[in-house]
């Protein structure tokens, strides 16, 4: 289940959403998602050979949102990376690899700072770009 990132220091959360058959009962959706989770984990194992995690390893589990949004099961994981920021970036790399292999997946990632990939992307914007001239760019 979700942990409150405010209570965890140096922690990254990630969720992977897959399209699920709406007409099927939730137990069937969960079983299907558990099979998909095993495929995802096996896909990323080759990138983790010999890697030592600072605190927690990359992990995924089938989850239902506490507040019912989304109303369907999805994969969720949380990793405490401690002082090793490289573990956080390795997780971003793994999520990218998952998105390449499973094109239908929708992935979100955040840490104590929020959606840190948006923060990193903002650092790369050209100086001349501002809200007055950024429409459709």
N, CA, C and O atoms as a MOPAC input file, in Angstrom:
PM7 MOZYME 1SCF
protein

 N      0.82700 1    -1.18400 1     0.00000 1
 C      0.00000 1     0.00000 1     0.00000 1
 C      0.86900 1     1.24300 1     0.00000 1
 O      2.06100 1     1.18700 1     0.30300 1
 N      0.26700 1     2.34300 1    -0.33700 1
 C      0.98300 1     3.60600 1    -0.34600 1
 C      1.50700 1     3.95000 1     1.03200 1
 O      0.82500 1     3.73600 1     2.03400 1
 N      2.70600 1     4.47600 1     1.08300 1
 C      3.24900 1     5.04800 1     2.31300 1
 C      3.29700 1     6.54800 1     2.08000 1
 O      3.48300 1     7.00000 1     0.95100 1
 N      3.13400 1     7.30100 1     3.12200 1
 C      3.22000 1     8.74600 1     2.98700 1
 C      4.68700 1     9.13300 1     2.85400 1
 O      5.48500 1     8.88100 1     3.75600 1
 N      5.03900 1     9.74600 1     1.72600 1
 C      6.43100 1    10.11600 1     1.48500 1
 C      6.91900 1    11.17500 1     2.46300 1
 O      8.12600 1    11.31500 1     2.65900 1
 N      6.01600 1    11.91700 1     3.07500 1
 C      6.43400 1    12.91900 1     4.04200 1
 C      7.08600 1    12.24500 1     5.25000 1
 O      7.97900 1    12.81500 1     5.87700 1
 N      6.64100 1    11.03800 1     5.57200 1
 C      7.17700 1    10.31100 1     6.71500 1
 C      8.47500 1     9.58100 1     6.38800 1
 O      9.22100 1     9.20900 1     7.29400 1
 N      8.74900 1     9.37700 1     5.11400 1
 C      9.93100 1     8.64100 1     4.68500 1
 C     10.93800 1     9.61000 1     4.08000 1
 O     10.59300 1    10.41700 1     3.21700 1
 N     12.16300 1     9.52800 1     4.53200 1
 C     13.21000 1    10.37000 1     3.96200 1
 C     13.96700 1     9.55900 1     2.91500 1
 O     14.22500 1     8.37100 1     3.10600 1
 N     14.32400 1    10.21400 1     1.80100 1
 C     15.06800 1     9.56800 1     0.72800 1
 C     14.36800 1     8.30200 1     0.24600 1
 O     14.90700 1     7.19800 1     0.31800 1
 N     13.16500 1     8.50000 1    -0.24100 1
 C     12.30800 1     7.40400 1    -0.66700 1
 C     11.70400 1     7.73900 1    -2.02500 1
 O     11.35000 1     8.88900 1    -2.28900 1
 N     11.58900 1     6.74000 1    -2.87600 1
 C     10.97900 1     6.92800 1    -4.18700 1
 C      9.81600 1     5.94400 1    -4.31600 1
 O      9.93000 1     4.77600 1    -3.94300 1
 N      8.69700 1     6.43600 1    -4.85000 1
 C      7.51500 1     5.60800 1    -5.10500 1
 C      7.29000 1     5.54900 1    -6.60500 1
 O      7.53400 1     6.52300 1    -7.31600 1
 N      6.82800 1     4.41100 1    -7.08000 1
 C      6.56400 1     4.25100 1    -8.49900 1
 C      5.33200 1     3.36900 1    -8.67300 1
 O      5.10700 1     2.42100 1    -7.92000 1
 N      4.55200 1     3.70700 1    -9.67900 1
 C      3.33500 1     2.95400 1   -10.00100 1
 C      3.31900 1     2.66900 1   -11.48400 1
 O      3.72400 1     3.50000 1   -12.29800 1
 N      2.84800 1     1.48400 1   -11.82700 1
 C      2.72300 1     1.07900 1   -13.22200 1
 C      1.28000 1     0.64800 1   -13.43600 1
 O      0.76900 1    -0.23800 1   -12.75300 1
 N      0.64400 1     1.28900 1   -14.39000 1
 C     -0.76400 1     1.02200 1   -14.69800 1
 C     -0.84600 1     0.31900 1   -16.04700 1
 O     -0.25000 1     0.76400 1   -17.02800 1
 N     -1.58300 1    -0.77500 1   -16.08500 1
 C     -1.80500 1    -1.51600 1   -17.31600 1
 C     -3.29600 1    -1.51600 1   -17.63700 1
 O     -4.12400 1    -1.53700 1   -16.72600 1
 N     -3.64500 1    -1.49300 1   -18.91700 1
 C     -5.07300 1    -1.60500 1   -19.24800 1
 C     -5.57100 1    -3.00400 1   -18.86300 1
 O     -4.94700 1    -4.01200 1   -19.19400 1
 N     -6.68300 1    -3.04100 1   -18.17100 1
 C     -7.26100 1    -4.30400 1   -17.71300 1
 C     -8.66000 1    -4.45100 1   -18.28900 1
 O     -9.34600 1    -3.45400 1   -18.51100 1
 N     -9.09100 1    -5.68800 1   -18.53400 1
 C    -10.44700 1    -5.88900 1   -19.06400 1
 C    -11.49300 1    -5.44400 1   -18.03900 1
 O    -11.55400 1    -5.99200 1   -16.93900 1
 N    -12.30700 1    -4.46300 1   -18.39200 1
 C    -13.30300 1    -3.90000 1   -17.48300 1
 C    -14.41800 1    -4.87900 1   -17.13400 1
 O    -14.96200 1    -4.83500 1   -16.03000 1
 N    -14.75600 1    -5.75400 1   -18.06200 1
 C    -15.89200 1    -6.64400 1   -17.83900 1
 C    -15.55500 1    -7.80200 1   -16.91100 1
 O    -16.45400 1    -8.51500 1   -16.46600 1
 N    -14.28900 1    -7.99700 1   -16.61500 1
 C    -13.88100 1    -9.11700 1   -15.77200 1
 C    -13.94100 1    -8.72300 1   -14.29700 1
 O    -13.73600 1    -7.55700 1   -13.96000 1
 N    -14.21900 1    -9.68000 1   -13.42100 1
 C    -14.25200 1    -9.37800 1   -11.97900 1
 C    -12.85500 1    -9.02800 1   -11.46600 1
 O    -11.84400 1    -9.41100 1   -12.05500 1
 N    -12.82500 1    -8.30100 1   -10.37000 1
 C    -11.54500 1    -7.83400 1    -9.82800 1
 C    -10.57000 1    -8.97700 1    -9.50100 1
 O     -9.37500 1    -8.81600 1    -9.74600 1
 N    -11.01400 1   -10.11500 1    -8.96500 1
 C    -10.05000 1   -11.20200 1    -8.71400 1
 C     -9.32800 1   -11.64600 1    -9.99200 1
 O     -8.14000 1   -11.96700 1    -9.95900 1
 N    -10.05000 1   -11.66300 1   -11.11000 1
 C     -9.41700 1   -12.01000 1   -12.38700 1
 C     -8.38800 1   -10.94300 1   -12.77500 1
 O     -7.29100 1   -11.26900 1   -13.22800 1
 N     -8.74700 1    -9.67100 1   -12.59500 1
 C     -7.81700 1    -8.58700 1   -12.90500 1
 C     -6.55300 1    -8.67900 1   -12.05100 1
 O     -5.44800 1    -8.45000 1   -12.54300 1
 N     -6.71900 1    -9.01300 1   -10.78200 1
 C     -5.57300 1    -9.13700 1    -9.87900 1
 C     -4.67100 1   -10.28500 1   -10.31700 1
 O     -3.44900 1   -10.14100 1   -10.31600 1
 N     -5.25300 1   -11.42100 1   -10.69100 1
 C     -4.46900 1   -12.56100 1   -11.16400 1
 C     -3.69900 1   -12.18800 1   -12.42100 1
 O     -2.51700 1   -12.50600 1   -12.55100 1
 N     -4.36600 1   -11.52000 1   -13.33600 1
 C     -3.71600 1   -11.07600 1   -14.57200 1
 C     -2.56600 1   -10.11900 1   -14.26100 1
 O     -1.50200 1   -10.20300 1   -14.87500 1
 N     -2.77500 1    -9.23000 1   -13.33000 1
 C     -1.74500 1    -8.26500 1   -12.94600 1
 C     -0.58600 1    -8.94400 1   -12.21500 1
 O      0.55900 1    -8.52200 1   -12.37000 1
 N     -0.85000 1    -9.96500 1   -11.43900 1
 C      0.22300 1   -10.70900 1   -10.77400 1
 C      1.11500 1   -11.39400 1   -11.80900 1
 O      2.33600 1   -11.42700 1   -11.65800 1
 N      0.50700 1   -11.93700 1   -12.85200 1
 C      1.28300 1   -12.55100 1   -13.93600 1
 C      2.12100 1   -11.49800 1   -14.65300 1
 O      3.28400 1   -11.73600 1   -14.97700 1
 N      1.53200 1   -10.34700 1   -14.89600 1
 C      2.25300 1    -9.25500 1   -15.54500 1
 C      3.39100 1    -8.77800 1   -14.66300 1
 O      4.47500 1    -8.47800 1   -15.16500 1
 N      3.17000 1    -8.70400 1   -13.37300 1
 C      4.20300 1    -8.28500 1   -12.42600 1
 C      5.40200 1    -9.23500 1   -12.49700 1
 O      6.54900 1    -8.78800 1   -12.49300 1
 N      5.14300 1   -10.52600 1   -12.56300 1
 C      6.23000 1   -11.50200 1   -12.67300 1
 C      7.01700 1   -11.29300 1   -13.96800 1
 O      8.24100 1   -11.42500 1   -13.97300 1
 N      6.33200 1   -10.96900 1   -15.05800 1
 C      7.01500 1   -10.68200 1   -16.33200 1
 C      7.87600 1    -9.42700 1   -16.22700 1
 O      9.00400 1    -9.39600 1   -16.71900 1
 N      7.34300 1    -8.40800 1   -15.59200 1
 C      8.07700 1    -7.14600 1   -15.43700 1
 C      9.33500 1    -7.37000 1   -14.60000 1
 O     10.42100 1    -6.92700 1   -14.97500 1
 N      9.18900 1    -8.05100 1   -13.47800 1
 C     10.33200 1    -8.31200 1   -12.59200 1
 C     11.38600 1    -9.14200 1   -13.32500 1
 O     12.57900 1    -8.85600 1   -13.21600 1
 N     10.96700 1   -10.15100 1   -14.05900 1
 C     11.94600 1   -10.96800 1   -14.78500 1
 C     12.64300 1   -10.16400 1   -15.87300 1
 O     13.80900 1   -10.41400 1   -16.17900 1
 N     11.94000 1    -9.20400 1   -16.45600 1
 C     12.54800 1    -8.36600 1   -17.49400 1
 C     13.66900 1    -7.48900 1   -16.94300 1
 O     14.67700 1    -7.29500 1   -17.62200 1
 N     13.52100 1    -6.95700 1   -15.73800 1
 C     14.52400 1    -6.03500 1   -15.19900 1
 C     15.65300 1    -6.74200 1   -14.45200 1
 O     16.66100 1    -6.11000 1   -14.13600 1
 N     15.51100 1    -8.03100 1   -14.16500 1
 C     16.53200 1    -8.74000 1   -13.40100 1
 C     17.90500 1    -8.69700 1   -14.06500 1
 O     18.91900 1    -8.64400 1   -13.36900 1
 N     17.95800 1    -8.71700 1   -15.38800 1
 C     19.25400 1    -8.70800 1   -16.07800 1
 C     20.01800 1    -7.40600 1   -15.82400 1
 O     21.24500 1    -7.39400 1   -15.91900 1
 N     19.33000 1    -6.32600 1   -15.50900 1
 C     19.98200 1    -5.04800 1   -15.23300 1
 C     20.47700 1    -4.95900 1   -13.78600 1
 O     21.23000 1    -4.04700 1   -13.44400 1
 N     20.06400 1    -5.88700 1   -12.95200 1
 C     20.35600 1    -5.80200 1   -11.51900 1
 C     21.42100 1    -6.78800 1   -11.05800 1
 O     21.72000 1    -6.86300 1    -9.86600 1
 N     21.98900 1    -7.53700 1   -11.98100 1
 C     23.00400 1    -8.52400 1   -11.61200 1
 C     24.18400 1    -7.80700 1   -10.94600 1
 O     24.79000 1    -6.91000 1   -11.53100 1
 N     24.48700 1    -8.20700 1    -9.74600 1
 C     25.61900 1    -7.66000 1    -9.01200 1
 C     25.38200 1    -6.31300 1    -8.35100 1
 O     26.28600 1    -5.77800 1    -7.70900 1
 N     24.17700 1    -5.74900 1    -8.49400 1
 C     23.91000 1    -4.44400 1    -7.87800 1
 C     23.60100 1    -4.60900 1    -6.39800 1
 O     22.79100 1    -5.45500 1    -6.02000 1
 N     24.23700 1    -3.81300 1    -5.57000 1
 C     23.95900 1    -3.79400 1    -4.13300 1
 C     23.15100 1    -2.54800 1    -3.80700 1
 O     23.58000 1    -1.42900 1    -4.08800 1
 N     21.99300 1    -2.74100 1    -3.22000 1
 C     21.11200 1    -1.63600 1    -2.87700 1
 C     21.53300 1    -1.04200 1    -1.54400 1
 O     21.92100 1    -1.77000 1    -0.63000 1
 N     21.45600 1     0.27600 1    -1.43000 1
 C     21.78700 1     0.95900 1    -0.18500 1
 C     20.83000 1     0.56300 1     0.93900 1
 O     21.26000 1     0.20600 1     2.03600 1
 N     19.53800 1     0.63000 1     0.65800 1
 C     18.51300 1     0.30100 1     1.67200 1
 C     17.59800 1    -0.80200 1     1.13700 1
 O     17.79500 1    -1.98000 1     1.43500 1
 N     16.59300 1    -0.40900 1     0.34300 1
 C     15.60100 1    -1.36100 1    -0.15900 1
 C     15.82600 1    -1.62500 1    -1.64500 1
 O     16.26300 1    -0.73400 1    -2.37300 1
 N     15.53100 1    -2.84300 1    -2.09900 1
 C     15.64300 1    -3.13600 1    -3.53200 1
 C     14.39700 1    -2.66000 1    -4.29700 1
 O     13.37500 1    -2.32500 1    -3.69800 1
 N     14.50500 1    -2.64000 1    -5.60100 1
 C     13.36700 1    -2.38600 1    -6.47900 1
 C     12.37800 1    -3.52900 1    -6.28300 1
 O     12.76000 1    -4.69900 1    -6.30800 1
 N     11.13000 1    -3.19400 1    -6.09100 1
 C     10.10500 1    -4.22300 1    -5.91400 1
 C      8.77200 1    -3.70000 1    -6.41600 1
 O      8.53200 1    -2.49400 1    -6.45400 1
 N      7.92400 1    -4.61800 1    -6.79700 1
 C      6.57200 1    -4.28500 1    -7.25200 1
 C      5.58900 1    -5.25100 1    -6.62100 1
 O      5.90400 1    -6.41500 1    -6.37200 1
 N      4.39000 1    -4.74400 1    -6.36700 1
 C      3.30400 1    -5.59400 1    -5.89600 1
 C      1.98800 1    -5.05800 1    -6.41900 1
 O      1.86300 1    -3.87300 1    -6.72700 1
 N      1.02600 1    -5.92500 1    -6.51500 1
 C     -0.31600 1    -5.52300 1    -6.93200 1
 C     -0.94400 1    -4.73800 1    -5.79200 1
 O     -0.90200 1    -5.15800 1    -4.63500 1
 N     -1.52100 1    -3.60500 1    -6.12600 1
 C     -2.04300 1    -2.68300 1    -5.12200 1
 C     -3.40400 1    -2.15300 1    -5.54900 1
 O     -3.69500 1    -2.01400 1    -6.73700 1
 N     -4.21900 1    -1.86700 1    -4.56100 1
 C     -5.45600 1    -1.12600 1    -4.76500 1
 C     -5.31000 1     0.20400 1    -4.03900 1
 O     -4.84500 1     0.23300 1    -2.89900 1
 N     -5.69000 1     1.28200 1    -4.66400 1
 C     -5.56900 1     2.60500 1    -4.05300 1
 C     -6.47300 1     2.70200 1    -2.83300 1
 O     -7.59100 1     2.18800 1    -2.82900 1
 N     -5.97000 1     3.36800 1    -1.80100 1
 C     -6.74700 1     3.53400 1    -0.56000 1
 C     -8.03500 1     4.30700 1    -0.79700 1
 O     -9.08700 1     3.95800 1    -0.26100 1
 N     -7.94700 1     5.35400 1    -1.59900 1
 C     -9.11400 1     6.21400 1    -1.81300 1
 C     -9.94900 1     5.77700 1    -3.01400 1
 O    -10.89400 1     6.46700 1    -3.39900 1
 N     -9.60400 1     4.63400 1    -3.60500 1
 C    -10.37400 1     4.12800 1    -4.72900 1
 C    -10.06000 1     4.80300 1    -6.04000 1
 O    -10.79700 1     4.61300 1    -7.00700 1
 N     -9.00400 1     5.57900 1    -6.11700 1
 C     -8.62900 1     6.25000 1    -7.36700 1
 C     -7.19400 1     5.89600 1    -7.70600 1
 O     -6.28700 1     6.42100 1    -7.06100 1
 N     -6.94100 1     5.05500 1    -8.66000 1
 C     -7.91300 1     4.48000 1    -9.58700 1
 C     -8.70200 1     3.33700 1    -8.93500 1
 O     -8.31300 1     2.79700 1    -7.89900 1
 N     -9.79300 1     2.99900 1    -9.56100 1
 C    -10.69300 1     1.99600 1    -9.00400 1
 C    -10.28400 1     0.57800 1    -9.40900 1
 O    -11.01000 1    -0.37600 1    -9.12800 1
 N     -9.16200 1     0.43300 1   -10.04700 1
 C     -8.69900 1    -0.87500 1   -10.49400 1
 C     -7.29700 1    -1.13400 1    -9.91800 1
 O     -6.60200 1    -0.19200 1    -9.53700 1
 N     -6.88900 1    -2.39000 1    -9.85500 1
 C     -5.56700 1    -2.70300 1    -9.31500 1
 C     -4.44900 1    -2.26000 1   -10.25800 1
 O     -4.64400 1    -2.15300 1   -11.46800 1
 N     -3.28000 1    -2.00700 1    -9.67900 1
 C     -2.09900 1    -1.60500 1   -10.45200 1
 C     -0.86000 1    -2.07500 1    -9.71100 1
 O     -0.95300 1    -2.56500 1    -8.58600 1
 N      0.29000 1    -1.93000 1   -10.33500 1
 C      1.54700 1    -2.31400 1    -9.69400 1
 C      2.13300 1    -1.10500 1    -8.99500 1
 O      2.11500 1     0.00400 1    -9.53000 1
 N      2.64600 1    -1.31900 1    -7.81100 1
 C      3.20500 1    -0.21800 1    -7.03600 1
 C      4.43800 1    -0.69700 1    -6.29400 1
 O      4.51500 1    -1.84900 1    -5.86700 1
 N      5.39600 1     0.19600 1    -6.14600 1
 C      6.59100 1    -0.11300 1    -5.38400 1
 C      7.10600 1     1.11900 1    -4.67800 1
 O      6.77600 1     2.25000 1    -5.03600 1
 N      7.91300 1     0.88000 1    -3.67700 1
 C      8.53000 1     1.96800 1    -2.92200 1
 C      9.91000 1     1.50800 1    -2.49600 1
 O     10.08200 1     0.38000 1    -2.03300 1
 N     10.88400 1     2.37500 1    -2.65200 1
 C     12.25600 1     2.03800 1    -2.29600 1
 C     12.87200 1     3.17400 1    -1.49900 1
 O     12.84900 1     4.32900 1    -1.92400 1
 N     13.41800 1     2.83900 1    -0.34800 1
 C     14.22900 1     3.80300 1     0.40100 1
 C     15.64400 1     3.68300 1    -0.14900 1
 O     16.22100 1     2.59600 1    -0.14600 1
 N     16.20400 1     4.79100 1    -0.61900 1
 C     17.53300 1     4.73100 1    -1.22500 1
 C     18.61300 1     5.33200 1    -0.34300 1
 O     19.78600 1     5.31400 1    -0.71500 1
 N     18.25100 1     5.85700 1     0.80200 1
 C     19.23500 1     6.37400 1     1.75100 1
 C     20.08500 1     7.47500 1     1.15100 1
 O     19.56500 1     8.41200 1     0.54500 1
 N     21.38000 1     7.36200 1     1.32000 1
 C     22.31000 1     8.36000 1     0.78900 1
 C     22.72200 1     8.07200 1    -0.65200 1
 O     23.44400 1     8.86300 1    -1.25900 1
 N     22.27300 1     6.95800 1    -1.19700 1
 C     22.70400 1     6.53200 1    -2.53300 1
 C     21.70000 1     6.99200 1    -3.58900 1
 O     20.78400 1     6.25500 1    -3.95400 1
 N     21.88400 1     8.20600 1    -4.06800 1
 C     20.99000 1     8.76100 1    -5.09300 1
 C     21.05300 1     7.93900 1    -6.37500 1
 O     20.12100 1     7.96400 1    -7.17900 1
 N     22.16000 1     7.20500 1    -6.56600 1
 C     22.27800 1     6.35600 1    -7.75500 1
 C     21.21400 1     5.26100 1    -7.76700 1
 O     20.77800 1     4.84300 1    -8.83900 1
 N     20.79100 1     4.79000 1    -6.60100 1
 C     19.70900 1     3.80600 1    -6.55200 1
 C     18.41300 1     4.40000 1    -7.10600 1
 O     17.66400 1     3.71800 1    -7.80500 1
 N     18.15200 1     5.66200 1    -6.79400 1
 C     16.94200 1     6.31600 1    -7.31200 1
 C     17.01200 1     6.41200 1    -8.82600 1
 O     16.02600 1     6.14400 1    -9.51200 1
 N     18.17500 1     6.79500 1    -9.35600 1
 C     18.31200 1     6.91600 1   -10.80800 1
 C     18.31000 1     5.55500 1   -11.49200 1
 O     17.88100 1     5.44800 1   -12.64100 1
 N     18.77900 1     4.51700 1   -10.81200 1
 C     18.67600 1     3.16600 1   -11.36900 1
 C     17.20700 1     2.77200 1   -11.49600 1
 O     16.81800 1     2.14800 1   -12.48300 1
 N     16.40700 1     3.12500 1   -10.52700 1
 C     14.96800 1     2.83300 1   -10.59900 1
 C     14.33600 1     3.57100 1   -11.77700 1
 O     13.49600 1     3.00600 1   -12.47800 1
 N     14.72400 1     4.81200 1   -11.99900 1
 C     14.21700 1     5.55000 1   -13.16400 1
 C     14.60200 1     4.81800 1   -14.44700 1
 O     13.78700 1     4.69100 1   -15.36100 1
 N     15.84000 1     4.34000 1   -14.51400 1
 C     16.28700 1     3.58400 1   -15.68400 1
 C     15.44200 1     2.31600 1   -15.85700 1
 O     15.01200 1     2.00300 1   -16.96700 1
 N     15.20500 1     1.59000 1   -14.75900 1
 C     14.40100 1     0.36900 1   -14.83700 1
 C     12.98500 1     0.67200 1   -15.31500 1
 O     12.42800 1    -0.06900 1   -16.12500 1
 N     12.40700 1     1.75400 1   -14.81600 1
 C     11.05600 1     2.14000 1   -15.24200 1
 C     11.03300 1     2.49400 1   -16.72200 1
 O     10.06800 1     2.19600 1   -17.42500 1
 N     12.09800 1     3.13000 1   -17.18800 1
 C     12.20400 1     3.44000 1   -18.61600 1
 C     12.26600 1     2.15300 1   -19.43800 1
 O     11.59500 1     2.03500 1   -20.46300 1
 N     13.06200 1     1.20500 1   -18.99200 1
 C     13.16700 1    -0.08000 1   -19.68900 1
 C     11.82700 1    -0.81300 1   -19.69100 1
 O     11.46200 1    -1.44100 1   -20.68500 1
 N     11.10700 1    -0.73400 1   -18.60000 1
 C      9.77800 1    -1.34600 1   -18.52700 1
 C      8.85200 1    -0.67900 1   -19.54500 1
 O      8.07900 1    -1.35900 1   -20.22000 1
 N      8.92900 1     0.64800 1   -19.65600 1
 C      8.05800 1     1.35600 1   -20.60100 1
 C      8.39500 1     1.00700 1   -22.04800 1
 O      7.52000 1     1.04700 1   -22.91300 1
 N      9.63900 1     0.67000 1   -22.31400 1
 C     10.03000 1     0.26700 1   -23.67500 1
 C      9.48300 1    -1.12300 1   -23.99300 1
 O      8.95800 1    -1.35600 1   -25.08200 1
 N      9.60600 1    -2.03600 1   -23.04400 1
 C      9.15500 1    -3.42100 1   -23.24300 1
 C      7.63000 1    -3.53800 1   -23.23000 1
 O      7.04700 1    -4.25200 1   -24.04600 1
 N      6.99500 1    -2.83400 1   -22.29900 1
 C      5.53700 1    -2.90700 1   -22.13800 1
 C      4.94800 1    -1.56800 1   -22.57200 1
 O      4.69000 1    -0.69700 1   -21.74000 1
 N      4.74200 1    -1.41200 1   -23.84800 1
 C      4.34900 1    -0.11900 1   -24.42400 1
 C      2.99400 1     0.37800 1   -23.93200 1
 O      2.72900 1     1.58000 1   -23.97400 1
 N      2.13700 1    -0.51900 1   -23.46800 1
 C      0.81500 1    -0.11700 1   -22.99100 1
 C      0.84500 1     0.39900 1   -21.55200 1
 O     -0.16200 1     0.90100 1   -21.05400 1
 N      1.99000 1     0.27900 1   -20.88500 1
 C      2.10100 1     0.68800 1   -19.48000 1
 C      2.14900 1     2.20500 1   -19.34800 1
 O      2.73000 1     2.90400 1   -20.17800 1
 N      1.53500 1     2.68200 1   -18.30400 1
 C      1.62700 1     4.09700 1   -17.91000 1
 C      2.32100 1     4.10400 1   -16.56200 1
 O      1.90300 1     3.41000 1   -15.63500 1
 N      3.38800 1     4.89400 1   -16.45400 1
 C      4.24100 1     4.83800 1   -15.27200 1
 C      4.33900 1     6.21100 1   -14.62200 1
 O      4.47800 1     7.22700 1   -15.30300 1
 N      4.26400 1     6.22700 1   -13.30800 1
 C      4.49900 1     7.46500 1   -12.55700 1
 C      5.56900 1     7.18900 1   -11.51200 1
 O      5.69100 1     6.07800 1   -10.99600 1
 N      6.34400 1     8.23400 1   -11.21300 1
 C      7.40700 1     8.11100 1   -10.21600 1
 C      7.51000 1     9.43600 1    -9.46900 1
 O      7.40300 1    10.50500 1   -10.07000 1
 N      7.71800 1     9.35900 1    -8.16000 1
 C      7.89100 1    10.57400 1    -7.35500 1
 C      8.74000 1    10.24000 1    -6.13400 1
 O      8.86600 1     9.08300 1    -5.73300 1
 N      9.31000 1    11.28000 1    -5.56400 1
 C     10.06900 1    11.11700 1    -4.32800 1
 C      9.64700 1    12.20100 1    -3.35000 1
 O      8.59000 1    12.80900 1    -3.52100 1
 N     10.45200 1    12.45000 1    -2.33500 1
 C     10.09600 1    13.44300 1    -1.32300 1
 C      9.94300 1    14.83800 1    -1.91000 1
 O      9.23200 1    15.67000 1    -1.34600 1
 N     10.59900 1    15.10600 1    -3.03300 1
 C     10.49900 1    16.40400 1    -3.69700 1
 C      9.30700 1    16.49100 1    -4.63200 1
 O      9.04700 1    17.55900 1    -5.18600 1
 N      8.58800 1    15.42300 1    -4.82100 1
 C      7.46100 1    15.39500 1    -5.74800 1
 C      7.86800 1    14.68700 1    -7.03300 1
 O      8.63300 1    13.72300 1    -7.01300 1
 N      7.34600 1    15.17800 1    -8.14400 1
 C      7.65800 1    14.57400 1    -9.43700 1
 C      9.01300 1    15.10400 1    -9.89900 1
 O      9.09000 1    16.04700 1   -10.68600 1
 N     10.06300 1    14.49200 1    -9.40400 1
 C     11.42400 1    14.99700 1    -9.59400 1
 C     11.87500 1    14.98400 1   -11.04600 1
 O     12.78100 1    15.73700 1   -11.40400 1
 N     11.27500 1    14.15200 1   -11.89900 1
 C     11.65100 1    14.18000 1   -13.32200 1
 C     11.20700 1    15.48800 1   -13.96900 1
 O     11.88800 1    16.00200 1   -14.85600 1
 N     10.07500 1    16.02700 1   -13.53600 1
 C      9.64300 1    17.33400 1   -14.03700 1
 C     10.60200 1    18.42800 1   -13.56900 1
 O     10.89700 1    19.36700 1   -14.30800 1
 N     11.08000 1    18.29600 1   -12.34500 1
 C     12.03800 1    19.27300 1   -11.81500 1
 C     13.32600 1    19.21700 1   -12.62800 1
 O     13.88400 1    20.25200 1   -12.99400 1
 N     13.79700 1    17.99600 1   -12.90900 1
 C     15.02000 1    17.83200 1   -13.70100 1
 C     14.82400 1    18.36800 1   -15.11500 1
 O     15.72300 1    19.00600 1   -15.66200 1
 N     13.67000 1    18.11800 1   -15.70800 1
 C     13.40300 1    18.59600 1   -17.06100 1
 C     13.35200 1    20.12200 1   -17.09500 1
 O     13.80000 1    20.73400 1   -18.06400 1
 N     12.82200 1    20.73000 1   -16.06400 1
 C     12.73200 1    22.19600 1   -16.02200 1
 C     14.11800 1    22.83400 1   -16.02000 1
 O     14.29100 1    23.95000 1   -16.50800 1
 N     15.10300 1    22.12500 1   -15.47300 1
 C     16.46700 1    22.65300 1   -15.43900 1
 C     17.08100 1    22.74100 1   -16.83500 1
 O     18.06600 1    23.45000 1   -17.03900 1
 N     16.49900 1    22.02000 1   -17.79600 1
 C     17.04200 1    21.97600 1   -19.15000 1
 C     16.34500 1    22.94100 1   -20.11000 1
 O     16.71300 1    23.02100 1   -21.28200 1
 N     15.35600 1    23.66300 1   -19.62900 1
 C     14.64900 1    24.61000 1   -20.49500 1
 C     15.56900 1    25.77000 1   -20.85800 1
 O     16.35700 1    26.22000 1   -20.02600 1
 N     15.47400 1    26.25600 1   -22.08900 1
 C     16.30300 1    27.40700 1   -22.46500 1
 C     15.90200 1    28.65800 1   -21.68500 1
 O     14.74800 1    28.80100 1   -21.28200 1
 N     16.85200 1    29.55700 1   -21.47800 1
 C     16.61200 1    30.77400 1   -20.68500 1
 C     15.54200 1    31.67600 1   -21.29200 1
 O     14.83400 1    32.36800 1   -20.56000 1
 N     15.41400 1    31.67900 1   -22.61200 1
 C     14.46800 1    32.57000 1   -23.26300 1
 C     13.01900 1    32.10700 1   -23.12400 1
 O     12.09600 1    32.87600 1   -23.39400 1
 N     12.81000 1    30.84800 1   -22.70100 1
 C     11.46100 1    30.30200 1   -22.60300 1
 C     10.81000 1    30.73500 1   -21.29800 1
 O     11.37000 1    30.53500 1   -20.22000 1
 N      9.61800 1    31.33300 1   -21.39900 1
 C      8.85700 1    31.69400 1   -20.21400 1
 C      7.37700 1    31.48000 1   -20.51200 1
 O      7.03700 1    31.19800 1   -21.66100 1
 N      6.49300 1    31.59900 1   -19.54800 1
 C      5.08100 1    31.32200 1   -19.77300 1
 C      4.45600 1    32.16100 1   -20.89500 1
 O      3.49200 1    31.72300 1   -21.52400 1
 N      4.98800 1    33.35200 1   -21.15000 1
 C      4.38000 1    34.19400 1   -22.18500 1
 C      4.68700 1    33.70600 1   -23.59800 1
 O      3.96300 1    34.05400 1   -24.53000 1
 N      5.73400 1    32.91300 1   -23.78200 1
 C      6.06500 1    32.46300 1   -25.13500 1
 C      6.17900 1    30.93500 1   -25.22900 1
 O      6.79700 1    30.42300 1   -26.16300 1
 N      5.60000 1    30.21500 1   -24.29100 1
 C      5.77700 1    28.77300 1   -24.27600 1
 C      4.57800 1    27.97500 1   -24.77900 1
 O      4.62800 1    26.74500 1   -24.80600 1
 N      3.51000 1    28.64900 1   -25.17500 1
 C      2.33300 1    27.93800 1   -25.63200 1
 C      2.68600 1    27.09200 1   -26.84700 1
 O      3.33800 1    27.56600 1   -27.77800 1
 N      2.24300 1    25.82000 1   -26.82900 1
 C      2.46300 1    24.84900 1   -27.91500 1
 C      3.94000 1    24.51400 1   -28.12400 1
 O      4.30900 1    24.08200 1   -29.21700 1
 N      4.78900 1    24.69500 1   -27.12800 1
 C      6.20700 1    24.34500 1   -27.26400 1
 C      6.54700 1    23.18500 1   -26.39100 1
 O      7.69700 1    22.74400 1   -26.37000 1

